[in-house]
Amino acid sequence: MAFKYAIALTGSIATGKSSTVKLLEASGFHIIDADKIAHKILDEQHEAIAEKFGETLVHEGKVDRKALGAIVFSDKEKRKALEALLHPLIYEEIERLSLEQDRLRKPYFIDIPLFFENERYPIKKSLVVYTTEEKQLERLMQREGYTKEEALNRIEAQIPVEEKRKRATYVIDNSGTLTQLEKECERVKEEILNDSN
């Protein structure tokens, strides 16, 4: 059975998950990255993407993710069509990698941005990277150059981070500095290792 030692690592857009992943990896945890797998599969499916969403989205076998994102974030039906195409393939690959990790009998993370939204993975434990909605908004506008409205659209496409925080087994608060984030990662690492003994 897959996912036995897995912990779903999630958060919301711009809560600082990538910084957290780097720190957790540095402290010895293995991470399966659902986004990387999704990008790889998206490009592998470029013909189907061109067919469903238009030829202009594909250049030399690579999908223009930003352009595709603009389409699916503004049209629920198109988003559902994209998910129906990609999600089963992504799941299959994550499950395969999870079985490999389970053989080692120690906790590892599967970085799944929409873990709570999709309820697709039978993973018992979860870790949420948390920050306030104000911080999310500020980071998205700075990092991606989105307008306030574009940033809010993306934040509102997900379950509110406060709700995820309540459902999580572990929480890393990333509302402060990088040093504070390092301390939070260290604290959670101890917690996880104590729980798995």
LINCORJO-V324038 format. One record per backbone hydrogen bond with DSSP energy under -0.5 kcal/mol. CO is the residue of the C=O (numbers start at 1). NH is the residue of the N-H. E is the energy in kcal/mol with one decimal. If there is no record, write none. Layout:
# LINCORJO-V324038
CO&NH&E  CO&NH&E
This chain:
# LINCORJO-V324038
1&4&-0.6  5&108&-1.5  6&125&-0.6  7&110&-2.3  8&10&-0.6  8&127&-3.5  9&112&-2.0  10&129&-2.7  12&15&-1.6  16&20&-1.7  17&21&-2.8  18&22&-2.1  19&23&-1.9  20&24&-2.7  21&25&-2.7  22&26&-2.3  23&27&-1.4  24&29&-2.1  25&28&-1.9  30&109&-2.6  31&33&-0.6  32&34&-0.8  32&111&-3.1  33&37&-1.9  34&38&-2.6  35&39&-2.8  36&40&-2.2  37&41&-2.5  38&42&-2.7  39&43&-2.2  40&44&-2.1  41&45&-1.9  43&46&-1.6  45&49&-2.2  46&50&-2.5  47&51&-2.1  48&52&-2.5  49&53&-3.2  49&54&-0.5  50&54&-1.4  54&57&-1.6  55&58&-2.0  57&59&-0.5  57&64&-3.5  59&62&-1.8  62&59&-2.9  63&65&-1.4  64&68&-2.4  65&69&-2.9  66&70&-2.1  67&71&-1.6  68&72&-2.8  69&73&-2.5  70&74&-0.6  71&74&-0.7  75&79&-2.2  76&80&-2.4  77&81&-2.1  78&82&-2.3  79&83&-2.5  80&84&-2.5  81&85&-1.4  82&86&-2.6  83&87&-2.5  86&89&-0.6  86&90&-2.3  87&91&-2.8  88&92&-2.0  89&93&-1.7  90&94&-2.5  91&95&-2.9  92&96&-1.9  93&97&-2.2  94&98&-2.4  95&99&-2.1  96&100&-1.4  97&101&-1.9  98&102&-2.8  99&103&-1.1  101&104&-1.9  102&105&-1.6  108&7&-1.8  109&32&-2.8  109&111&-0.5  110&9&-2.9  110&112&-1.0  111&34&-2.0  111&113&-0.5  112&115&-1.6  113&11&-0.6  114&118&-2.5  115&119&-1.5  121&123&-2.1  122&124&-0.5  125&8&-2.7  126&169&-1.4  126&170&-2.5  127&10&-3.0  127&129&-0.5  128&130&-0.7  128&172&-2.7  130&174&-3.7  132&136&-2.1  133&137&-2.5  134&138&-2.6  135&139&-2.9  136&140&-2.7  137&141&-2.4  138&142&-2.2  139&143&-3.5  140&144&-2.3  140&146&-0.9  141&145&-0.8  147&151&-2.5  148&152&-2.6  149&153&-2.4  150&154&-1.7  151&155&-2.2  152&156&-3.1  153&157&-0.8  155&158&-1.4  160&163&-0.7  160&164&-1.7  161&165&-2.4  162&166&-1.5  163&167&-1.4  164&168&-1.3  170&128&-2.5  171&173&-0.6  172&130&-3.2  172&174&-0.7  177&181&-2.0  178&182&-2.5  179&183&-1.9  180&184&-2.3  181&185&-2.5  182&186&-2.1  183&187&-2.4  184&188&-2.5  185&189&-2.3  186&190&-2.1  187&191&-2.1  188&192&-2.8  189&193&-2.7  190&194&-2.5  191&195&-2.2  192&196&-1.8  193&197&-0.5  194&197&-0.8
